[in-house]
């Protein structure tokens, strides 16, 4: 499995601190989450963008090899609309072939910006 490390670059988005607010793209699919990602202070957010792509972001992944305070970001592609919001992990984007390890929330925001900018 190839793990990408997100390189922080200057953002061109507007919003708080120069970054875009992505909360409006959050969809609630975690009510039945059984992977244990919500234990402790972890978060698991699913984002859905108008271009048909989205992201699964998990805080402090339990998997070995990830930074203790970091985040794991997967690029996903939606196969159905609401309310099902069926999706699969998309490894064919230029962003990553697998998973992005983000050291902090700013790197997550950069990843979300890149996913939002993908063509449909």
N, C-alpha and C positions, 0 to 999 in steps of 0.2 A: 504494500500500500504506500503510495507516495503522499507525503504530508507537506503541504505548502506552508511557508512562513510568510505572513503578510508583511510587505515592506511599506512603512508609513510614508505617505507622500502628501504634498499640500492639497487640501480639498478646495474644490471650486463651488461647493454647495453653499447655500445660504441657510441661516438658522442660528440657533444658539451656539456660540463659540465657533462660528464658521461651518458648522456641521448641520446637516438636514435632520429634522425630527422624523423618525421612522415609526413612532408609536401608532400612527394612523394606518400603517400597513400590517400591524400585528393581528393575527387571527388566533382564536382560542381553540387549539386542538389538544391541549394538555390535560383535559378533565379526566381522561382515561389513561394517562401516561403510566406505564408500569416498568419503565427502564430504571427507575431509581434516581433519575436526574433531578428530581425536585427535593431530594433529601437535604436537610440542613439549609444552608443559604444559597443553594444552587438555583439557577433559573433555567428554563427551557422555553425559548420564544420561537414561534414560527411567524415568518413574515411572508406576505404575498404581495407581489408588485403587479402593476397593470400589464407588464410585458410577458406575463405567464411564468416568470421565474420567481424565486423566493429564497429564503434562507432558514435553516434550522440552527439556532444558536444556543449552546449549552455552556453554562458557567462552570468553571473548575471541573473539567471532565475527570472522571475516575480512572480513565485509561492511562496506563503507564506511558511515560514519554511526554506528557503534556505538562506545561508549567502549572504549578500549584494555584496561582491566582489568575490563570488565563481563561480563554474561551475557545470553544471548538465551533467552527462555522462550516456548514455544509451547504453547497448550492443545490437547490431543488427546483424541479419543474413541475408545475401543476397539470394534472391530467383531466381534472373536472372542476367545475365551478362550485360555488357555495350551494348548499350547505355541506356537501361531502368534502370538498377541498382535497381530493385524492392527489397525492404527489409521489414523485420518486426522486432519488438523489441523481443529479445530472453531473456526470464526469466529463462531458464533452465541451464545456465552456473554456474560454481562454483564461479564466480566473484560476482554476485548479483542476487537477485530475482526481482529486480525492477530498481531503479535508484541509481547511486552513486553521492553523494554530495562531490565535491572536493573543498577544501578551496583555492587552488591556482593552477597555471599551472603545477607545479611539480607533484602534485597529479594527474592531468589529464594525464601527460606523464606516470606515473606509471600505471594508468588504461589502457592506450593504449598498454603498454608493456605486460600487463597480457592478454589482448584480443588477441594480435598478437601471443602469446605463446599457445593459445588454439589449440587443435587438430582439424582437419577438420571434 
